[in-house]
Amino acid sequence: MELTHLDETGAARMVDVGEKAVTRRMARAQAVVTMQPETLRMITEGRAKKGDVFACARIAGIMAAKRTWELIPMCHPIPIESVEIEIEAASECTVRIVSTLRCSHKTGIEMEALTAASVAALTIYDMCKAVDRGMEIGAVCLLHKEGGKSGVFDRTE
């Protein structure tokens, strides 16, 4: 498999997408935050001193998606059409974040979905670190993508 972000000499480059067709694209990614059960109860009961943790994490994820091209060196600015961030308690000690993004463009939106989920998870950590510095962020991955030359990808676990 050829790495498109490297030229023939191995130097990094931004891929030329000028000749590619505009297609409808969608990507879904996740991140999981593991914490002490009491920390999750504090969040779900609205007792976090910094405010509504999930609402703030959603906003942070949306903002991060829109700025991905400024954070990841070879990403193109993408005209994002929608961002959805779902955050739920998946167990007594885990929070699952799922970001779903859509656009019509010449290149994919996977990095924006991954960035959205990651920054939402980091925001949960930031807002709760005073009570639980042992929280862990993991399981960051692409779950699904549609559109473009490579078609559909579905993670199977």
C-alpha angles and dihedrals in degrees: 000000000000119000106227095201092065125072125218091279094049095255118142116255140169110249116248105237095171096110096042121106121248109247135173108262136188133181132184123194137171144207128188126210117201117200144153113291090241090056092054091047089052090053097045093044091051095242099128109124093220093056137248101003098192094046091051092046090052091052092046091051092051092048092048093050090056092053101042092112088060092053105040109058101218098039120115121225104263125207095231112205099186142003124193121184117191117191123183141160102253094185137347090287108024135076119198119206119195121185122195120190133181135193143152106232148120095261137039132275099215095111091052091052092048092047092049093052093044096050092045088055092047089051091054088051092048094049094048105032093102090067101030119025089165094072115129130209115208149132091066105167147133109264101182141352135182134189138039131067095308093055122199127003121187121181111227117200 
